[in-house]
Amino acid sequence: MMIEKQIRLPSGQLIGRITDVGNRIEARRTDGVLLGWYCKASDNTRLANGHLYCWGNGVQMLL
């Protein structure tokens, strides 16, 4: 099951989307470009190019 959460500024402007796609959580810009993902199995967050960003769930920090 895919669950999507929209991230907005206090003004209401959409800045990105967080999508739970089963074994990972993805962060995407408003135009759909992947910024990075959190892998639940390895408990780390990676950038779209595959480099380690942080340990644990840091997906919202990518936006």
QUITA-V122078 format. One record per backbone hydrogen bond with DSSP energy under -1.0 kcal/mol. CO is the residue of the C=O (numbers start at 1). NH is the residue of the N-H. Records with the same first field share a line. If there is no record, write none. Layout:
CO->NH / NH
This chain:
3->20
5->18
7->15 / 16
9->12
13->9
16->7
17->28
18->5
19->26
20->3
21->23
23->40
24->21
25->38
26->19
27->35 / 36
28->17
29->32
33->29
35->48
36->27
37->46
38->25
39->43 / 44
43->56
44->39
45->53 / 54
46->37
47->50
51->47
54->45
59->62
